[in-house]
């Protein structure tokens, strides 16, 4: 996993890690659309966007890394 400046800004799931500080700058929300397994949901799109892993969906991840390339902010990492 790549190092973030502020480790407290990273939401950690079992093997997904999302730097929510980088999500604040997002305007496209491509992570939601890129994942064909429905792993990600972006909340508060109009105010303070935050990407999160949908509960009980992480096991459906194939680790294809489409989401990591779709996220231009590089907020998503997968181990």
mmCIF file of the N, C-alpha and C atoms, coordinates in Angstrom:
data_MODEL
# 
_entry.id   MODEL 
# 
loop_
_atom_site.group_PDB 
_atom_site.id 
_atom_site.type_symbol 
_atom_site.label_atom_id 
_atom_site.label_alt_id 
_atom_site.label_comp_id 
_atom_site.label_asym_id 
_atom_site.label_entity_id 
_atom_site.label_seq_id 
_atom_site.pdbx_PDB_ins_code 
_atom_site.Cartn_x 
_atom_site.Cartn_y 
_atom_site.Cartn_z 
_atom_site.occupancy 
_atom_site.B_iso_or_equiv 
_atom_site.pdbx_formal_charge 
_atom_site.auth_seq_id 
_atom_site.auth_comp_id 
_atom_site.auth_asym_id 
_atom_site.auth_atom_id 
_atom_site.pdbx_PDB_model_num 
ATOM 1   N N  . UNK A 1 1  ? 0.844   -1.182  0.000   1.00 0.00 ? 1  UNK A N  1 
ATOM 2   C CA . UNK A 1 1  ? 0.000   0.000   0.000   1.00 0.00 ? 1  UNK A CA 1 
ATOM 3   C C  . UNK A 1 1  ? 0.886   1.240   0.000   1.00 0.00 ? 1  UNK A C  1 
ATOM 4   N N  . UNK A 1 2  ? 0.513   2.216   -0.761  1.00 0.00 ? 2  UNK A N  1 
ATOM 5   C CA . UNK A 1 2  ? 1.313   3.439   -0.809  1.00 0.00 ? 2  UNK A CA 1 
ATOM 6   C C  . UNK A 1 2  ? 1.130   4.258   0.457   1.00 0.00 ? 2  UNK A C  1 
ATOM 7   N N  . UNK A 1 3  ? 2.127   5.025   0.773   1.00 0.00 ? 3  UNK A N  1 
ATOM 8   C CA . UNK A 1 3  ? 2.094   5.847   1.982   1.00 0.00 ? 3  UNK A CA 1 
ATOM 9   C C  . UNK A 1 3  ? 1.269   7.099   1.745   1.00 0.00 ? 3  UNK A C  1 
ATOM 10  N N  . UNK A 1 4  ? 0.435   7.433   2.700   1.00 0.00 ? 4  UNK A N  1 
ATOM 11  C CA . UNK A 1 4  ? -0.329  8.682   2.651   1.00 0.00 ? 4  UNK A CA 1 
ATOM 12  C C  . UNK A 1 4  ? 0.290   9.634   3.657   1.00 0.00 ? 4  UNK A C  1 
ATOM 13  N N  . UNK A 1 5  ? 0.106   10.917  3.418   1.00 0.00 ? 5  UNK A N  1 
ATOM 14  C CA . UNK A 1 5  ? 0.660   11.907  4.335   1.00 0.00 ? 5  UNK A CA 1 
ATOM 15  C C  . UNK A 1 5  ? 0.048   11.786  5.715   1.00 0.00 ? 5  UNK A C  1 
ATOM 16  N N  . UNK A 1 6  ? -1.241  11.577  5.797   1.00 0.00 ? 6  UNK A N  1 
ATOM 17  C CA . UNK A 1 6  ? -1.938  11.490  7.067   1.00 0.00 ? 6  UNK A CA 1 
ATOM 18  C C  . UNK A 1 6  ? -2.615  10.127  7.154   1.00 0.00 ? 6  UNK A C  1 
ATOM 19  N N  . UNK A 1 7  ? -2.038  9.228   7.907   1.00 0.00 ? 7  UNK A N  1 
ATOM 20  C CA . UNK A 1 7  ? -2.567  7.864   8.010   1.00 0.00 ? 7  UNK A CA 1 
ATOM 21  C C  . UNK A 1 7  ? -3.963  7.831   8.634   1.00 0.00 ? 7  UNK A C  1 
ATOM 22  N N  . UNK A 1 8  ? -4.345  8.882   9.371   1.00 0.00 ? 8  UNK A N  1 
ATOM 23  C CA . UNK A 1 8  ? -5.679  8.935   9.972   1.00 0.00 ? 8  UNK A CA 1 
ATOM 24  C C  . UNK A 1 8  ? -6.758  9.181   8.927   1.00 0.00 ? 8  UNK A C  1 
ATOM 25  N N  . UNK A 1 9  ? -6.381  9.646   7.754   1.00 0.00 ? 9  UNK A N  1 
ATOM 26  C CA . UNK A 1 9  ? -7.367  9.929   6.725   1.00 0.00 ? 9  UNK A CA 1 
ATOM 27  C C  . UNK A 1 9  ? -7.693  8.696   5.881   1.00 0.00 ? 9  UNK A C  1 
ATOM 28  N N  . UNK A 1 10 ? -7.114  7.550   6.220   1.00 0.00 ? 10 UNK A N  1 
ATOM 29  C CA . UNK A 1 10 ? -7.338  6.334   5.436   1.00 0.00 ? 10 UNK A CA 1 
ATOM 30  C C  . UNK A 1 10 ? -8.355  5.439   6.130   1.00 0.00 ? 10 UNK A C  1 
ATOM 31  N N  . UNK A 1 11 ? -9.446  5.154   5.397   1.00 0.00 ? 11 UNK A N  1 
ATOM 32  C CA . UNK A 1 11 ? -10.420 4.170   5.865   1.00 0.00 ? 11 UNK A CA 1 
ATOM 33  C C  . UNK A 1 11 ? -9.919  2.804   5.429   1.00 0.00 ? 11 UNK A C  1 
ATOM 34  N N  . UNK A 1 12 ? -9.761  1.912   6.378   1.00 0.00 ? 12 UNK A N  1 
ATOM 35  C CA . UNK A 1 12 ? -9.217  0.589   6.091   1.00 0.00 ? 12 UNK A CA 1 
ATOM 36  C C  . UNK A 1 12 ? -10.324 -0.455  6.188   1.00 0.00 ? 12 UNK A C  1 
ATOM 37  N N  . UNK A 1 13 ? -10.406 -1.224  5.137   1.00 0.00 ? 13 UNK A N  1 
ATOM 38  C CA . UNK A 1 13 ? -11.292 -2.373  5.113   1.00 0.00 ? 13 UNK A CA 1 
ATOM 39  C C  . UNK A 1 13 ? -10.383 -3.594  5.084   1.00 0.00 ? 13 UNK A C  1 
ATOM 40  N N  . UNK A 1 14 ? -10.909 -4.759  4.812   1.00 0.00 ? 14 UNK A N  1 
ATOM 41  C CA . UNK A 1 14 ? -10.070 -5.951  4.873   1.00 0.00 ? 14 UNK A CA 1 
ATOM 42  C C  . UNK A 1 14 ? -8.898  -5.855  3.898   1.00 0.00 ? 14 UNK A C  1 
ATOM 43  N N  . UNK A 1 15 ? -9.118  -5.544  2.642   1.00 0.00 ? 15 UNK A N  1 
ATOM 44  C CA . UNK A 1 15 ? -8.005  -5.359  1.712   1.00 0.00 ? 15 UNK A CA 1 
ATOM 45  C C  . UNK A 1 15 ? -8.154  -4.129  0.834   1.00 0.00 ? 15 UNK A C  1 
ATOM 46  N N  . UNK A 1 16 ? -9.171  -3.332  1.069   1.00 0.00 ? 16 UNK A N  1 
ATOM 47  C CA . UNK A 1 16 ? -9.320  -2.038  0.405   1.00 0.00 ? 16 UNK A CA 1 
ATOM 48  C C  . UNK A 1 16 ? -8.912  -0.937  1.381   1.00 0.00 ? 16 UNK A C  1 
ATOM 49  N N  . UNK A 1 17 ? -8.261  0.075   0.869   1.00 0.00 ? 17 UNK A N  1 
ATOM 50  C CA . UNK A 1 17 ? -7.856  1.218   1.678   1.00 0.00 ? 17 UNK A CA 1 
ATOM 51  C C  . UNK A 1 17 ? -8.193  2.470   0.881   1.00 0.00 ? 17 UNK A C  1 
ATOM 52  N N  . UNK A 1 18 ? -8.940  3.378   1.500   1.00 0.00 ? 18 UNK A N  1 
ATOM 53  C CA . UNK A 1 18 ? -9.396  4.577   0.805   1.00 0.00 ? 18 UNK A CA 1 
ATOM 54  C C  . UNK A 1 18 ? -8.945  5.812   1.569   1.00 0.00 ? 18 UNK A C  1 
ATOM 55  N N  . UNK A 1 19 ? -8.196  6.659   0.886   1.00 0.00 ? 19 UNK A N  1 
ATOM 56  C CA . UNK A 1 19 ? -7.741  7.914   1.473   1.00 0.00 ? 19 UNK A CA 1 
ATOM 57  C C  . UNK A 1 19 ? -8.876  8.928   1.318   1.00 0.00 ? 19 UNK A C  1 
ATOM 58  N N  . UNK A 1 20 ? -9.649  9.096   2.371   1.00 0.00 ? 20 UNK A N  1 
ATOM 59  C CA . UNK A 1 20 ? -10.841 9.947   2.296   1.00 0.00 ? 20 UNK A CA 1 
ATOM 60  C C  . UNK A 1 20 ? -10.492 11.426  2.124   1.00 0.00 ? 20 UNK A C  1 
ATOM 61  N N  . UNK A 1 21 ? -9.282  11.807  2.473   1.00 0.00 ? 21 UNK A N  1 
ATOM 62  C CA . UNK A 1 21 ? -8.850  13.188  2.239   1.00 0.00 ? 21 UNK A CA 1 
ATOM 63  C C  . UNK A 1 21 ? -8.805  13.477  0.734   1.00 0.00 ? 21 UNK A C  1 
ATOM 64  N N  . UNK A 1 22 ? -8.365  12.503  -0.040  1.00 0.00 ? 22 UNK A N  1 
ATOM 65  C CA . UNK A 1 22 ? -8.328  12.658  -1.497  1.00 0.00 ? 22 UNK A CA 1 
ATOM 66  C C  . UNK A 1 22 ? -9.733  12.645  -2.094  1.00 0.00 ? 22 UNK A C  1 
ATOM 67  N N  . UNK A 1 23 ? -10.666 11.961  -1.449  1.00 0.00 ? 23 UNK A N  1 
ATOM 68  C CA . UNK A 1 23 ? -12.060 11.918  -1.928  1.00 0.00 ? 23 UNK A CA 1 
ATOM 69  C C  . UNK A 1 23 ? -12.709 13.297  -1.904  1.00 0.00 ? 23 UNK A C  1 
ATOM 70  N N  . UNK A 1 24 ? -12.283 14.143  -1.007  1.00 0.00 ? 24 UNK A N  1 
ATOM 71  C CA . UNK A 1 24 ? -12.872 15.474  -0.881  1.00 0.00 ? 24 UNK A CA 1 
ATOM 72  C C  . UNK A 1 24 ? -12.730 16.300  -2.150  1.00 0.00 ? 24 UNK A C  1 
ATOM 73  N N  . UNK A 1 25 ? -11.707 16.013  -2.939  1.00 0.00 ? 25 UNK A N  1 
ATOM 74  C CA . UNK A 1 25 ? -11.436 16.770  -4.160  1.00 0.00 ? 25 UNK A CA 1 
ATOM 75  C C  . UNK A 1 25 ? -12.136 16.181  -5.393  1.00 0.00 ? 25 UNK A C  1 
ATOM 76  N N  . UNK A 1 26 ? -12.746 15.018  -5.234  1.00 0.00 ? 26 UNK A N  1 
ATOM 77  C CA . UNK A 1 26 ? -13.329 14.302  -6.368  1.00 0.00 ? 26 UNK A CA 1 
ATOM 78  C C  . UNK A 1 26 ? -14.615 14.969  -6.857  1.00 0.00 ? 26 UNK A C  1 
ATOM 79  N N  . UNK A 1 27 ? -14.754 15.026  -8.157  1.00 0.00 ? 27 UNK A N  1 
ATOM 80  C CA . UNK A 1 27 ? -15.964 15.578  -8.791  1.00 0.00 ? 27 UNK A CA 1 
ATOM 81  C C  . UNK A 1 27 ? -16.630 14.556  -9.715  1.00 0.00 ? 27 UNK A C  1 
ATOM 82  N N  . UNK A 1 28 ? -15.933 13.455  -10.048 1.00 0.00 ? 28 UNK A N  1 
ATOM 83  C CA . UNK A 1 28 ? -16.423 12.513  -11.050 1.00 0.00 ? 28 UNK A CA 1 
ATOM 84  C C  . UNK A 1 28 ? -17.089 11.263  -10.481 1.00 0.00 ? 28 UNK A C  1 
ATOM 85  N N  . UNK A 1 29 ? -16.614 10.780  -9.359  1.00 0.00 ? 29 UNK A N  1 
ATOM 86  C CA . UNK A 1 29 ? -17.142 9.583   -8.683  1.00 0.00 ? 29 UNK A CA 1 
ATOM 87  C C  . UNK A 1 29 ? -17.094 8.355   -9.587  1.00 0.00 ? 29 UNK A C  1 
ATOM 88  N N  . UNK A 1 30 ? -16.007 8.226   -10.344 1.00 0.00 ? 30 UNK A N  1 
ATOM 89  C CA . UNK A 1 30 ? -15.850 7.122   -11.275 1.00 0.00 ? 30 UNK A CA 1 
ATOM 90  C C  . UNK A 1 30 ? -15.690 5.783   -10.576 1.00 0.00 ? 30 UNK A C  1 
ATOM 91  N N  . UNK A 1 31 ? -15.272 5.777   -9.330  1.00 0.00 ? 31 UNK A N  1 
ATOM 92  C CA . UNK A 1 31 ? -15.087 4.508   -8.622  1.00 0.00 ? 31 UNK A CA 1 
ATOM 93  C C  . UNK A 1 31 ? -16.410 3.735   -8.536  1.00 0.00 ? 31 UNK A C  1 
ATOM 94  N N  . UNK A 1 32 ? -17.507 4.460   -8.334  1.00 0.00 ? 32 UNK A N  1 
ATOM 95  C CA . UNK A 1 32 ? -18.826 3.820   -8.257  1.00 0.00 ? 32 UNK A CA 1 
ATOM 96  C C  . UNK A 1 32 ? -19.178 3.124   -9.563  1.00 0.00 ? 32 UNK A C  1 
ATOM 97  N N  . UNK A 1 33 ? -18.950 3.801   -10.668 1.00 0.00 ? 33 UNK A N  1 
ATOM 98  C CA . UNK A 1 33 ? -19.330 3.271   -11.973 1.00 0.00 ? 33 UNK A CA 1 
ATOM 99  C C  . UNK A 1 33 ? -18.334 2.249   -12.508 1.00 0.00 ? 33 UNK A C  1 
ATOM 100 N N  . UNK A 1 34 ? -17.076 2.391   -12.160 1.00 0.00 ? 34 UNK A N  1 
ATOM 101 C CA . UNK A 1 34 ? -16.035 1.508   -12.700 1.00 0.00 ? 34 UNK A CA 1 
ATOM 102 C C  . UNK A 1 34 ? -16.158 0.085   -12.171 1.00 0.00 ? 34 UNK A C  1 
ATOM 103 N N  . UNK A 1 35 ? -16.549 -0.063  -10.935 1.00 0.00 ? 35 UNK A N  1 
ATOM 104 C CA . UNK A 1 35 ? -16.627 -1.393  -10.331 1.00 0.00 ? 35 UNK A CA 1 
ATOM 105 C C  . UNK A 1 35 ? -17.928 -2.072  -10.726 1.00 0.00 ? 35 UNK A C  1 
ATOM 106 N N  . UNK A 1 36 ? -17.829 -3.100  -11.543 1.00 0.00 ? 36 UNK A N  1 
ATOM 107 C CA . UNK A 1 36 ? -19.017 -3.823  -11.987 1.00 0.00 ? 36 UNK A CA 1 
ATOM 108 C C  . UNK A 1 36 ? -19.570 -4.751  -10.916 1.00 0.00 ? 36 UNK A C  1 
ATOM 109 N N  . UNK A 1 37 ? -18.883 -4.867  -9.790  1.00 0.00 ? 37 UNK A N  1 
ATOM 110 C CA . UNK A 1 37 ? -19.344 -5.687  -8.672  1.00 0.00 ? 37 UNK A CA 1 
ATOM 111 C C  . UNK A 1 37 ? -20.083 -4.875  -7.602  1.00 0.00 ? 37 UNK A C  1 
ATOM 112 N N  . UNK A 1 38 ? -20.157 -3.561  -7.781  1.00 0.00 ? 38 UNK A N  1 
ATOM 113 C CA . UNK A 1 38 ? -20.874 -2.712  -6.829  1.00 0.00 ? 38 UNK A CA 1 
ATOM 114 C C  . UNK A 1 38 ? -20.212 -2.608  -5.478  1.00 0.00 ? 38 UNK A C  1 
ATOM 115 N N  . UNK A 1 39 ? -18.904 -2.584  -5.465  1.00 0.00 ? 39 UNK A N  1 
ATOM 116 C CA . UNK A 1 39 ? -18.145 -2.549  -4.210  1.00 0.00 ? 39 UNK A CA 1 
ATOM 117 C C  . UNK A 1 39 ? -18.194 -1.168  -3.557  1.00 0.00 ? 39 UNK A C  1 
ATOM 118 N N  . UNK A 1 40 ? -18.192 -0.101  -4.351  1.00 0.00 ? 40 UNK A N  1 
ATOM 119 C CA . UNK A 1 40 ? -18.049 1.255   -3.821  1.00 0.00 ? 40 UNK A CA 1 
ATOM 120 C C  . UNK A 1 40 ? -19.339 2.056   -3.893  1.00 0.00 ? 40 UNK A C  1 
ATOM 121 N N  . UNK A 1 41 ? -19.479 2.941   -2.909  1.00 0.00 ? 41 UNK A N  1 
ATOM 122 C CA . UNK A 1 41 ? -20.563 3.911   -2.891  1.00 0.00 ? 41 UNK A CA 1 
ATOM 123 C C  . UNK A 1 41 ? -19.958 5.223   -2.414  1.00 0.00 ? 41 UNK A C  1 
ATOM 124 N N  . UNK A 1 42 ? -20.332 6.301   -3.070  1.00 0.00 ? 42 UNK A N  1 
ATOM 125 C CA . UNK A 1 42 ? -19.857 7.623   -2.661  1.00 0.00 ? 42 UNK A CA 1 
ATOM 126 C C  . UNK A 1 42 ? -21.025 8.331   -1.979  1.00 0.00 ? 42 UNK A C  1 
ATOM 127 N N  . UNK A 1 43 ? -20.785 8.776   -0.755  1.00 0.00 ? 43 UNK A N  1 
ATOM 128 C CA . UNK A 1 43 ? -21.814 9.503   -0.007  1.00 0.00 ? 43 UNK A CA 1 
ATOM 129 C C  . UNK A 1 43 ? -21.454 10.982  0.007   1.00 0.00 ? 43 UNK A C  1 
ATOM 130 N N  . UNK A 1 44 ? -22.432 11.812  0.309   1.00 0.00 ? 44 UNK A N  1 
ATOM 131 C CA . UNK A 1 44 ? -22.244 13.265  0.420   1.00 0.00 ? 44 UNK A CA 1 
ATOM 132 C C  . UNK A 1 44 ? -21.623 13.880  -0.835  1.00 0.00 ? 44 UNK A C  1 
ATOM 133 N N  . UNK A 1 45 ? -22.095 13.485  -1.993  1.00 0.00 ? 45 UNK A N  1 
ATOM 134 C CA . UNK A 1 45 ? -21.518 13.963  -3.257  1.00 0.00 ? 45 UNK A CA 1 
ATOM 135 C C  . UNK A 1 45 ? -21.597 15.482  -3.416  1.00 0.00 ? 45 UNK A C  1 
ATOM 136 N N  . UNK A 1 46 ? -22.621 16.099  -2.870  1.00 0.00 ? 46 UNK A N  1 
ATOM 137 C CA . UNK A 1 46 ? -22.799 17.544  -3.034  1.00 0.00 ? 46 UNK A CA 1 
ATOM 138 C C  . UNK A 1 46 ? -22.000 18.381  -2.046  1.00 0.00 ? 46 UNK A C  1 
ATOM 139 N N  . UNK A 1 47 ? -21.569 17.780  -0.947  1.00 0.00 ? 47 UNK A N  1 
ATOM 140 C CA . UNK A 1 47 ? -20.875 18.559  0.081   1.00 0.00 ? 47 UNK A CA 1 
ATOM 141 C C  . UNK A 1 47 ? -19.447 18.059  0.300   1.00 0.00 ? 47 UNK A C  1 
ATOM 142 N N  . UNK A 1 48 ? -19.289 16.998  1.050   1.00 0.00 ? 48 UNK A N  1 
ATOM 143 C CA . UNK A 1 48 ? -17.972 16.431  1.344   1.00 0.00 ? 48 UNK A CA 1 
ATOM 144 C C  . UNK A 1 48 ? -17.960 14.968  0.905   1.00 0.00 ? 48 UNK A C  1 
ATOM 145 N N  . UNK A 1 49 ? -17.624 14.710  -0.347  1.00 0.00 ? 49 UNK A N  1 
ATOM 146 C CA . UNK A 1 49 ? -17.673 13.341  -0.863  1.00 0.00 ? 49 UNK A CA 1 
ATOM 147 C C  . UNK A 1 49 ? -16.773 12.392  -0.083  1.00 0.00 ? 49 UNK A C  1 
ATOM 148 N N  . UNK A 1 50 ? -17.273 11.175  0.069   1.00 0.00 ? 50 UNK A N  1 
ATOM 149 C CA . UNK A 1 50 ? -16.509 10.133  0.755   1.00 0.00 ? 50 UNK A CA 1 
ATOM 150 C C  . UNK A 1 50 ? -16.852 8.801   0.106   1.00 0.00 ? 50 UNK A C  1 
ATOM 151 N N  . UNK A 1 51 ? -15.831 8.127   -0.383  1.00 0.00 ? 51 UNK A N  1 
ATOM 152 C CA . UNK A 1 51 ? -16.004 6.805   -0.972  1.00 0.00 ? 51 UNK A CA 1 
ATOM 153 C C  . UNK A 1 51 ? -15.901 5.775   0.142   1.00 0.00 ? 51 UNK A C  1 
ATOM 154 N N  . UNK A 1 52 ? -16.799 4.796   0.095   1.00 0.00 ? 52 UNK A N  1 
ATOM 155 C CA . UNK A 1 52 ? -16.708 3.712   1.059   1.00 0.00 ? 52 UNK A CA 1 
ATOM 156 C C  . UNK A 1 52 ? -17.048 2.398   0.403   1.00 0.00 ? 52 UNK A C  1 
ATOM 157 N N  . UNK A 1 53 ? -16.599 1.326   1.042   1.00 0.00 ? 53 UNK A N  1 
ATOM 158 C CA . UNK A 1 53 ? -16.892 -0.014  0.559   1.00 0.00 ? 53 UNK A CA 1 
ATOM 159 C C  . UNK A 1 53 ? -18.250 -0.409  1.119   1.00 0.00 ? 53 UNK A C  1 
ATOM 160 N N  . UNK A 1 54 ? -19.128 -0.856  0.243   1.00 0.00 ? 54 UNK A N  1 
ATOM 161 C CA . UNK A 1 54 ? -20.469 -1.257  0.656   1.00 0.00 ? 54 UNK A CA 1 
ATOM 162 C C  . UNK A 1 54 ? -20.355 -2.489  1.552   1.00 0.00 ? 54 UNK A C  1 
ATOM 163 N N  . UNK A 1 55 ? -21.048 -2.436  2.668   1.00 0.00 ? 55 UNK A N  1 
ATOM 164 C CA . UNK A 1 55 ? -21.001 -3.520  3.642   1.00 0.00 ? 55 UNK A CA 1 
ATOM 165 C C  . UNK A 1 55 ? -21.362 -4.855  2.979   1.00 0.00 ? 55 UNK A C  1 
ATOM 166 N N  . UNK A 1 56 ? -20.606 -5.879  3.283   1.00 0.00 ? 56 UNK A N  1 
ATOM 167 C CA . UNK A 1 56 ? -20.794 -7.241  2.782   1.00 0.00 ? 56 UNK A CA 1 
ATOM 168 C C  . UNK A 1 56 ? -20.564 -7.392  1.277   1.00 0.00 ? 56 UNK A C  1 
ATOM 169 N N  . UNK A 1 57 ? -19.936 -6.420  0.610   1.00 0.00 ? 57 UNK A N  1 
ATOM 170 C CA . UNK A 1 57 ? -19.650 -6.534  -0.828  1.00 0.00 ? 57 UNK A CA 1 
ATOM 171 C C  . UNK A 1 57 ? -18.164 -6.756  -1.099  1.00 0.00 ? 57 UNK A C  1 
ATOM 172 N N  . UNK A 1 58 ? -17.321 -6.519  -0.104  1.00 0.00 ? 58 UNK A N  1 
ATOM 173 C CA . UNK A 1 58 ? -15.879 -6.613  -0.329  1.00 0.00 ? 58 UNK A CA 1 
ATOM 174 C C  . UNK A 1 58 ? -15.464 -8.013  -0.795  1.00 0.00 ? 58 UNK A C  1 
ATOM 175 N N  . UNK A 1 59 ? -16.145 -9.033  -0.345  1.00 0.00 ? 59 UNK A N  1 
ATOM 176 C CA . UNK A 1 59 ? -15.809 -10.398 -0.754  1.00 0.00 ? 59 UNK A CA 1 
ATOM 177 C C  . UNK A 1 59 ? -16.055 -10.643 -2.242  1.00 0.00 ? 59 UNK A C  1 
ATOM 178 N N  . UNK A 1 60 ? -16.840 -9.800  -2.887  1.00 0.00 ? 60 UNK A N  1 
ATOM 179 C CA . UNK A 1 60 ? -17.106 -9.947  -4.322  1.00 0.00 ? 60 UNK A CA 1 
ATOM 180 C C  . UNK A 1 60 ? -15.987 -9.375  -5.193  1.00 0.00 ? 60 UNK A C  1 
ATOM 181 N N  . UNK A 1 61 ? -15.047 -8.681  -4.584  1.00 0.00 ? 61 UNK A N  1 
ATOM 182 C CA . UNK A 1 61 ? -13.957 -8.036  -5.324  1.00 0.00 ? 61 UNK A CA 1 
ATOM 183 C C  . UNK A 1 61 ? -13.037 -9.090  -5.953  1.00 0.00 ? 61 UNK A C  1 
ATOM 184 N N  . UNK A 1 62 ? -12.734 -8.888  -7.240  1.00 0.00 ? 62 UNK A N  1 
ATOM 185 C CA . UNK A 1 62 ? -11.812 -9.771  -7.960  1.00 0.00 ? 62 UNK A CA 1 
ATOM 186 C C  . UNK A 1 62 ? -10.386 -9.233  -7.970  1.00 0.00 ? 62 UNK A C  1 
ATOM 187 N N  . UNK A 1 63 ? -10.189 -8.084  -7.354  1.00 0.00 ? 63 UNK A N  1 
ATOM 188 C CA . UNK A 1 63 ? -8.894  -7.389  -7.339  1.00 0.00 ? 63 UNK A CA 1 
ATOM 189 C C  . UNK A 1 63 ? -8.403  -7.131  -8.767  1.00 0.00 ? 63 UNK A C  1 
ATOM 190 N N  . UNK A 1 64 ? -9.328  -6.677  -9.596  1.00 0.00 ? 64 UNK A N  1 
ATOM 191 C CA . UNK A 1 64 ? -9.002  -6.396  -10.998 1.00 0.00 ? 64 UNK A CA 1 
ATOM 192 C C  . UNK A 1 64 ? -8.344  -5.028  -11.162 1.00 0.00 ? 64 UNK A C  1 
ATOM 193 N N  . UNK A 1 65 ? -8.442  -4.177  -10.169 1.00 0.00 ? 65 UNK A N  1 
ATOM 194 C CA . UNK A 1 65 ? -7.825  -2.851  -10.133 1.00 0.00 ? 65 UNK A CA 1 
ATOM 195 C C  . UNK A 1 65 ? -8.422  -1.859  -11.133 1.00 0.00 ? 65 UNK A C  1 
ATOM 196 N N  . UNK A 1 66 ? -9.593  -2.135  -11.646 1.00 0.00 ? 66 UNK A N  1 
ATOM 197 C CA . UNK A 1 66 ? -10.274 -1.159  -12.499 1.00 0.00 ? 66 UNK A CA 1 
ATOM 198 C C  . UNK A 1 66 ? -10.588 0.090   -11.683 1.00 0.00 ? 66 UNK A C  1 
ATOM 199 N N  . UNK A 1 67 ? -10.971 -0.094  -10.441 1.00 0.00 ? 67 UNK A N  1 
ATOM 200 C CA . UNK A 1 67 ? -11.304 1.039   -9.579  1.00 0.00 ? 67 UNK A CA 1 
ATOM 201 C C  . UNK A 1 67 ? -10.089 1.912   -9.291  1.00 0.00 ? 67 UNK A C  1 
ATOM 202 N N  . UNK A 1 68 ? -8.938  1.296   -9.097  1.00 0.00 ? 68 UNK A N  1 
ATOM 203 C CA . UNK A 1 68 ? -7.742  2.084   -8.780  1.00 0.00 ? 68 UNK A CA 1 
ATOM 204 C C  . UNK A 1 68 ? -7.297  2.916   -9.972  1.00 0.00 ? 68 UNK A C  1 
ATOM 205 N N  . UNK A 1 69 ? -7.530  2.430   -11.183 1.00 0.00 ? 69 UNK A N  1 
ATOM 206 C CA . UNK A 1 69 ? -7.181  3.216   -12.359 1.00 0.00 ? 69 UNK A CA 1 
ATOM 207 C C  . UNK A 1 69 ? -8.260  4.246   -12.680 1.00 0.00 ? 69 UNK A C  1 
ATOM 208 N N  . UNK A 1 70 ? -9.500  3.959   -12.330 1.00 0.00 ? 70 UNK A N  1 
ATOM 209 C CA . UNK A 1 70 ? -10.590 4.914   -12.578 1.00 0.00 ? 70 UNK A CA 1 
ATOM 210 C C  . UNK A 1 70 ? -10.499 6.114   -11.637 1.00 0.00 ? 70 UNK A C  1 
ATOM 211 N N  . UNK A 1 71 ? -9.996  5.887   -10.438 1.00 0.00 ? 71 UNK A N  1 
ATOM 212 C CA . UNK A 1 71 ? -9.876  6.969   -9.453  1.00 0.00 ? 71 UNK A CA 1 
ATOM 213 C C  . UNK A 1 71 ? -8.659  7.818   -9.797  1.00 0.00 ? 71 UNK A C  1 
ATOM 214 N N  . UNK A 1 72 ? -8.915  8.980   -10.376 1.00 0.00 ? 72 UNK A N  1 
ATOM 215 C CA . UNK A 1 72 ? -7.820  9.861   -10.806 1.00 0.00 ? 72 UNK A CA 1 
ATOM 216 C C  . UNK A 1 72 ? -7.071  10.478  -9.620  1.00 0.00 ? 72 UNK A C  1 
ATOM 217 N N  . UNK A 1 73 ? -7.712  10.503  -8.447  1.00 0.00 ? 73 UNK A N  1 
ATOM 218 C CA . UNK A 1 73 ? -7.053  11.029  -7.244  1.00 0.00 ? 73 UNK A CA 1 
ATOM 219 C C  . UNK A 1 73 ? -6.144  10.005  -6.584  1.00 0.00 ? 73 UNK A C  1 
ATOM 220 N N  . UNK A 1 74 ? -6.206  8.778   -7.063  1.00 0.00 ? 74 UNK A N  1 
ATOM 221 C CA . UNK A 1 74 ? -5.446  7.662   -6.476  1.00 0.00 ? 74 UNK A CA 1 
ATOM 222 C C  . UNK A 1 74 ? -5.761  7.476   -4.999  1.00 0.00 ? 74 UNK A C  1 
ATOM 223 N N  . UNK A 1 75 ? -7.043  7.587   -4.673  1.00 0.00 ? 75 UNK A N  1 
ATOM 224 C CA . UNK A 1 75 ? -7.467  7.439   -3.295  1.00 0.00 ? 75 UNK A CA 1 
ATOM 225 C C  . UNK A 1 75 ? -7.639  5.983   -2.882  1.00 0.00 ? 75 UNK A C  1 
ATOM 226 N N  . UNK A 1 76 ? -7.808  5.090   -3.856  1.00 0.00 ? 76 UNK A N  1 
ATOM 227 C CA . UNK A 1 76 ? -8.093  3.689   -3.571  1.00 0.00 ? 76 UNK A CA 1 
ATOM 228 C C  . UNK A 1 76 ? -6.848  2.849   -3.788  1.00 0.00 ? 76 UNK A C  1 
ATOM 229 N N  . UNK A 1 77 ? -6.535  2.008   -2.796  1.00 0.00 ? 77 UNK A N  1 
ATOM 230 C CA . UNK A 1 77 ? -5.489  1.014   -2.950  1.00 0.00 ? 77 UNK A CA 1 
ATOM 231 C C  . UNK A 1 77 ? -6.047  -0.328  -2.505  1.00 0.00 ? 77 UNK A C  1 
ATOM 232 N N  . UNK A 1 78 ? -5.518  -1.374  -3.104  1.00 0.00 ? 78 UNK A N  1 
ATOM 233 C CA . UNK A 1 78 ? -5.945  -2.728  -2.788  1.00 0.00 ? 78 UNK A CA 1 
ATOM 234 C C  . UNK A 1 78 ? -4.694  -3.553  -2.507  1.00 0.00 ? 78 UNK A C  1 
ATOM 235 N N  . UNK A 1 79 ? -4.711  -4.338  -1.414  1.00 0.00 ? 79 UNK A N  1 
ATOM 236 C CA . UNK A 1 79 ? -3.579  -5.225  -1.156  1.00 0.00 ? 79 UNK A CA 1 
ATOM 237 C C  . UNK A 1 79 ? -3.835  -6.542  -1.859  1.00 0.00 ? 79 UNK A C  1 
# 
